[in-house]
């Protein structure tokens, strides 16, 4: 019979690959010191679960349907200071490092790691420590010493709607398609597009795409 400690740490898992998500949950619950409150494959739902359930630990992928894991982190950052976030992702560590540093994640484990490594990382984060893979630590060091691009710095001025439209533009949506998807007028889309390009200091969609990819909002290789 499986028992759960009264002091079990509560966990929410946000992972879009069903088999991996189930494996993580099985690993956690089998130990009796973690209690999984919920899981989802979608970024928007993950954000809602974290806000509603207020877990001790959030295990989060970055490349997700809906909003990205980085956007989930940005929206949670500062509103749930006690939340310990462990990122478990296949996304390039070099692309992620600067963004994750800004939102205070407690750990990062690449999906290429062994399950035992993920277990160690969860235990460390649960204990209030940090846990980063060796390769991610190097990526963090590089990110700290490399100058932030002017476009990336300006990206912090974008509204959530402007970020949403930037991502859709990067995915090759036309203004009309964006309007239909977001249920707003094409004129409103054009206004947002003009404003976000002005804020970023870019003059074409290619500049928007570079910003979106660098920030981890969208990975072109994922389609």
N, C-alpha and C positions, 0 to 999 in steps of 0.2 A: 504493500500500500504506500502510495506516495504522499508524503506530508509536506506542508509548507510552514516555514518558520514564521512566528508572529512578527518578526522583524524583517520579513522578506521585503526586498526592494521592488517597487512597482516599475513595470517597463511597458513602453509602447514601441512596437516595431513597424517601421515604414519601409517596405521593400517590395519592388514590383515583380520580382521573380518568385512565383508561388512556392516552388520547391525549396528555395533558399530560405524564404520566410518561415516555412513550416519547420525546417531544420533548426533555425535559430530558436524558435519557440520551444521546440522539443528539448533542445540543449539546456535552455534556461529553466524550464519547469521541472526537468528531471533532477535538478540539483536541490530543489526544495528551498532555495534561498532567494529566489526571484519569483515574482508574480506578474504574469503578462496580462495587462488590463485590456489590450486591444491591438489590432494590427490592420494594416491597409496597404494597398499597392499604389495609392494615389496621393499626390502631394497636397492637394486641397483638403482631402479627408484626413491626412496625417496632421496637418496644421490644426484642424478642428478637434481631432482626438487629443492632441497635446494640450490644447487650451481647456478642453472639457474635463479630461481625466487627471490632468496635472501629475504625471508620473514622476518618479525619482530619476528615471533614465529614459532617454529617447535614442533608439538605435535607428539610424537614418541613412537611406541611400540618397544619392544626389540626382541621378538620372531617373526621373519619375514622370508618369503621366500627370497632367494638370500643371501645377507649379513645380519648379525644381526644388531639390532638397536645400539648396543655398537660399532660395527665396523663403522656404519654411523657416530656416534659421534666422534670416533677417527679420522676419515678422515676430519671431519669438524673443529675439535678443532684447534684453532690457525689461521685458514684461514678465518673464519667469526666471529670475536670477538663480533659483535653486535647482533648476533643471540641468541635469548632466547629459550632454549630447555626445554620443559615439557615432562617428560616421563610418559606414561600411560600404565601400564603393569601388567600382572598377574604373572610375574616371581618372584621368591623368592627374597625378599628384602635383605636378608643376602648375597646372591650370588652377587647381583647387587651393593651393597653399595660402595665397594672400587673402582670398575671400574667407576661408575658414578662420584665419587668424583674427579677422575683424569681428567675427561673431562668437568668439570664445568657446569653440568646441573643446571637449576634454580629451578626445581621442580620435584616432583614425586607423582603420585596418583595411588594407586592400583586399579585394575579393579573391585574389590569388593566394592569400594566406591560408594556413591550416586552421581547422576548427579550433584546435587547442590555443592558437594565437588569439582568436576572437574571444575565447573564454577568458584568457588572461587579461585582455583589454577591458572586458566588461567588469571583471572583478576589481581591476585597478580604478576604473571610473567610479564604480559603486562605493569604493573606499575613500573617494575624494581626491584620488591621485589623477594623473594624466597618463595616457599611453598612446604613443605614436610609433609607427614602424620606422625602421632606420632610414628607409628611402624617403619617407615623408619628413623626417627631421631635417634631412639634407635639403629637401624642397622648401621647407620653412626658412632655413638659413639663407637660401638663395633669394627667397621672396623678401626677407627683411633687409637684405643688402642691395637689392635691385630697385631702381627708382620706379615709382608707380607712374604709368603713362598718364598724360594729361586728360585723355578721353576717359580712362577708368576713374580718375579722381572726380571728373565732372558728373559721372554716372550717379553719384549719390544724390544729385539734385532732382533726378527723375521721380515723378509720381508713380504710384503702383499701376495706374492705367497706362501711363507712358511706357513702363517696363513691359507690360502685357502686350502692348502693340508692337514694341520693338522685337519681342520674341516671335510674334506672328509674322512680322516682316522678314525676319531671319529665316523663317520656315517657308518663305516664298509665297505667302498669302498676298493677294492684291488688296488694295484699299477696300474694294467692294466686298471681298471675301471676309476681311477683318470686320467690316461693318455688320455683316450678316451674323458672324460668329458671336460678336459681342452685343448684338442687338442695339446698335447705335447707328447714326446716319453716316454716310460716306464723307460728308462735309466735316463731321466731328472727328472722324479718323484722320482726315487730311490736316486738320488743325493740330491734333496730337502729334502727328508725324512731323510737322513743321517745327513744333515746339521742342520735341525730343532731339531732333537733329541740331537745332540751334543750341540747346543745352550741352550736347556732346561735342559741339564744334566740328561736326562732320557734314559733308555736302552730298553724300549719296548713301544708298542702302548698304553698300559694301562696308562703309564705316560703321553703320549700325550693327551689321553682322559680326564684325570684328569685336565690338564691345560686348555683344551678347555672348559670344563664344568664350571670350576671356573671363567674363564674370561667372561662367558656368551655368548660365540660364538655359543654354541649348547646345547640344553636341551634334553637329552635322552628320557624323558617322552613324548616329542612331536613327536618322531619317526623320 
